[in-house]
Amino acid sequence: MGRDRRDSESSEHNDERGGADAGPAATNFLDLEISKVLFGEAEGITRAAFKELLKDAAKERLRERFGERIRTIAHLAVDELMDDVLANLVIEAKIRERDEKRRDLEDRVRSILGGLNAAGDDTHEPG
């Protein structure tokens, strides 16, 4: 919220000077209302810090009320996720293995058919 106020004040300030690029050369770093800018930043940080404190307090209370249950549920969720990951890795390995066999099959078929000339006549002796 402090940032929004600062942005609108800054754009009003820029309008008064004729736009953001108006003014003498090499003065774009100047902010004649720096105290408002700094206070706006402080407000934003304060609100973020308050949210963090609320989150910390909520976590603390949840631990007080459900401590070991939360840990047990978290472990269960992690174990289930890891079982899924391991199952997926096994499936991926099987797919890679099958793809390699399929490529080998394609190479063998090409080798067999490679004995044909441009007219489609077999240049290999029957074997």
Residue, then its C-alpha position, 0 to 999 in steps of 0.5 A: m500500500g505504501r508503494d502504491r501511494r509512493d508511485s502515484e505521488s511520484s507520477e504526480h511529481n513527474d507530471e508537475r515537472g513535465g514528465a519523468d525525463a523533465g529537468p536539468a541533465a543528470t538530475n534523474f536521481l533526485d527525489l525531492e520527496i525522499s522522506k515520503v518514499l522512505f516512509g512508504e518503504a518502511e510501511g511495506i516492510t512493516r506489513a510484510a514483517f507483521k504477516e511473517l509474525l502472524k505466520d510464525a504464531a500460527k505455526e507455533r499454535l499448530r505445533e502446540r495443538f497437533g505437534e506429533r500428528i502434524r509430523t506424522i502426517a508430514h512423514l506420511a505425505v513425504d513417504e507417499l511422494m517418494d514411493d511415487v517418485l521411485a515408481n516413476l523412475v522405474i517406469e522411465a527406466k523401462i521406457r528408455e530400455r524399450d526405446e533402446k530395443r526399438r531403435d536396435l530393431e529399427d537398425r536391424v530392419r534397415s540392415i536387412l533392407g539395406g541389401l536392396n538396390a534402387a530398383g528394389d532388387d535384392t543384392h543379398e544372396p539368400g541365406 
